């Protein structure tokens, strides 16, 4: 107590520390977007209801460039990368994948058109931040999220595998530049976790979500994939990298996801880029596995039988285990 009184009355250091803490509390987090793809990406930004808009809702990010944005405490929203965009000098245009439908570079409150890889955040107000990378709405490009300067687990998460190379024919977008979710492709309650399947007890992983999960173990693969896919950190800044090679050593050293108290499951690390490339080659078998599951031509999407789903999952996981062994 005496030391505290001394610092209050005689040390400018104490006042400086208080100011810095208050500034951090007000400023929230810095989001830095890094483009390691060999092509231009147009990040899109959507703030959740009740959260303020950031400095921009969409921008161009050329290959090798980065840009940082500031968010206040309590901010919640999502980020994604748009690809193969064509905008004129006035900023009007559209994108082949991840388009937000605004007709402009700025998304202006509109979200990504599936399929798109999503990074989702809820910043704490004096409490933990929650974040994840989701493939629930499909996939269009590799992405990881890394937290820096925070306390707690602060694990990296995301998907460094090129799922466009693994995508079964019935899930592929028209030009092959993205991979649909089974929900978007088949529009059934079982795949969409809707109707009578709208609970963790009734909505189970499908053959397709299991394929996504095998390739990207730390990403959301279906709606109730919380235990192995949601991560936490306190007071961190975050880097969202498109087309990463692999997570940094620091951020990948502690990879435990946010797990409910009743669940002690832990999650394995994302594969290194060399492993990822090997998996891509071997797991291209997912196309013929999916063809087998639907019994023929996969160009017309139709729902596979439950029996074939489980057989396909077992074979697919066996292929992956042989590659990784």
N, C-alpha and C positions, 0 to 999 in steps of 0.2 A: 504493500500500500504506500509506503514511504517512497519507494522507487517510482511508482506511478505518479505521485504528486510532484516529485522532483522533475520528471519528464514533462509533465503538463506545464509547469511554471518556468522551466529553465532551458528546455531543449527544443529547438526548432525542428529537430528530427522527428519528434513525436507528431507535431502538427503536419509535417510533410507526409508522414505515413498515413495519417488519417485522411488527408486530401486524396492521396493515391488510391486508398481503399474505396473512398466515396466515388471517385471517378470511375473505378473499375465496376462498381455496383451500378452506376448510371449507364456506362457504355456497353455493358453486356459482353458481347463477343465479336471478334473480327473473323469474317469468313473470307478466305483467300481461295480463289479459283485458279487452278493451274492446268494448262492444256499441253499434255505430252503426246497428243495424237499427231499424226503427220498431216492433219487437215484441220480446217477451221471448225470450231464448235461455237454455237450460240447458246450460252447458258440461259435458262428460263427460271424465273423466281415467282413463287406464289406464297403470299403470307396467309396464314389461317385467319378465320373470322375473328375479329377483335384485336389482331396484331397489326401494327403499322406497316405501311409499305417501306421497303428499303430504298436506298438511293436510286435504284433502277429495278425494273421488273424483267429486263432482258437486254443482252448486249452481245457484241461480237468479240470472240476471243481467238485470235489467230494462233497457229501452231507455235509452241515454245513460249507463249506469253502468259501473264498472270494478271489478276486484278483482285483487289480487296474491297470488301464492303463491311460497314459497321451495323450491328444489330443491338437493340436495347435489351435489357434483362426482361425475361418473360416472353420474348419473341418466339413465335412458332410458325413454321412453314416448311416448304420443300423447294429443292433445287433439282434441275435436270439439264442434260445437254441436248440441244437440237442439232441435227446434222443435215448436210446437203441442202442448205438454205439458199434462197435467191431473193435478195432484197435490192430494190432500186435506190437511187440517190436520196429519195425522200424517206427511205426506211420502210417502204411498203413491199410486201412479199410474203413468202411462206417457206416452210421447211419440209423435207421429205420424212424425217422422223422427229418425234417429240414436239411437233408443231402445236402452238397454243391457240391457234384459230383467231388471233387478233388481227391478222393481216399486216402486222408490223413487227419490227425488232422487239419493241416493248410488248410484254404479254398483257399488261394492264388488267391484272386480276383474273386472268384465264389460266387454267392448268394445262398440263401436257396431254396431248392426244395419245392414248396408248397405241403401240407399245413404247415404253420409255423407262429407263433406269432412273430411280428416284432416290435422292438423299433427303431424309426427313429429320427435322430438329424441333425440340422444345427446350428453350433455354430456361433455366431456373431463376427464381428471384430470391437469391440467398440460399438456394438449394441446388440439387443436382440438375445437370442438363441431361436430356435423353436424346439419342440419335440412332439412326439406322439407315441402311441402304436396302431398298425394296425392289423386288422383281415381281411383285404381285400384279402390277400393271404391265408386265412384260419387260423386255430388255432391248436397248438399242446401242449402248456402247459401254466399255469397261469404266468403272469408277470406284475410287476408294475415298474414305473420310478418315482423317487423322487429327487427333487433338493434341495441342501443345500448350505448355505453360499452366496446365491445370493440375488438380490433385484427384486421387482416386484411381480407378482402373484405367480409364481413358484409352481403351484399346482401339486399334484401327479396325475398320470394317469395310466391306464392299465386295466387289467382284472384279477380279483381274483377268478372268477367263473370257475369251471371245465367244460368247454363247451363240453368236450368229453363225459360227462354224459348226456348232453342235445341234442347232435347232432342227427338230423334226420337220419334214416337209409340210405337214398339216398346220404347223404353228408359224411358218415363215410369212413375214410380210410380203407384199406383192413383188417388191424388187430385191428381197433378200437382205435389206439393210437393217432389219429388226426382227425380233422373235416375240410372237404374241404369247400372252398367258393362255392357259387352257380355258379360263373363263371367257375371255374375249373370243377365242376360236370356236367354242362349242355352245356357249351361252346357256349352260344348264345349272340348276341350283347346287348340284354336287361340286362342280368346279368353282362356282362363284360364292360358295358359302352363304347362300341366301335361302329364304323360305324355311323349310324344316331343317335345313343344314346350317342355320345361322347360329352356331355355338361351337365351342371347342370340342364338345363331346360328339357332335354329329358331323362336323366338317373335318375330314381327315386328309392327309397328304395324298395327292394323286400321283400317278406314274410320272406326269410331266413336272410337277413341283419337286418330286424326288430327284429327277434329273437335274433340275436347276440347283437343288440343294447340294447334290454330290459335286457339282462343278464349282459352286460358290457357297461354301458351308456357313459363312457368317451373314449372308443376306437373307432377307425375308423371301420365302418361296411361295407361301400362301398366307391367307388372312390371319390364321391363328398360330403363326410360327414365332411367337413372341420370345419364348424362353431362350432360344439360341441366336436371336437376331437383334435385340434391343440392347444398347450400350449406354453407359453413364460416365459423366465426368463433372468435376466441380471447377468453375471459373476458368475454362480453357478457351483458346482461340482454335479455329478449325480450318483445315485445308481440304478442299474438295478437288481431287485430281482426276482428270479425264485421261483414259489410256495410260494408267500407271504401269511401271515395270514391276514393282513390288512395294509393299509398305516399308517404311524406314525401320531400322533396327529398334530404335527407341520405342516407337508406337506399337510395334508388334511384339515386344518383349512380354507384355501382359495382355493376354487375349481373352480373358474371361468376360462373357457377355453378362448383361443384367439378367439374373435368373430369379424367379420367385422363390421365397423361402422354402416352399415345399418341393422344389425341384433343384437337384444338385448337379444336373447335367452340365458339362463344360463343352466348349466348342474348339475344334481344331483350328490351326492357323490356315489362312488362305495359302494356296499352293504358290511356290516360287514360279517365276516366269518360265523357267525351263520345264518344270513339271506341268505347268499350265499348257504349254505347247504340246507336250507329249499326250496329255489328256485329250486335247482337242483332236489330235489325230485318231486316237483310239475310240473316243466317245462319239465320233461321227457315226458309229454304229447305232446311235440313238435313232437315226432316221429309219434304218431297217427294223429296229426294235418296235418303233411306233407303227411302221407299216404292218408288221406281224400282228401287233395288238388290234389294229382295226381290220385286219383280214384282207389286205389287198391294196388297191390304189389309194394313196394318201392325199391325192390332190383334192378330193372332196372330203371335207372335215366331217367326221361323225364320231360318236362317242364309243371308245373301246370297251370291251367287256371287262368286268372286275377280275376274272381269272387271268386273262391275258395281261392286265395291268401288273398283277403281282409277279407273274413269270418274267415280264419285261424288266421290272425293277430289280429282280434278283440277278438277271443276266447282266444288266447295265452296271450294277454295283460290283459284280464279279470282274467285269472288264476293267473298271477303275482300280480295283484292288490289285489286279495283276500288273497294271501299268505302274502303280505306286510302290509295288513290292521290290 
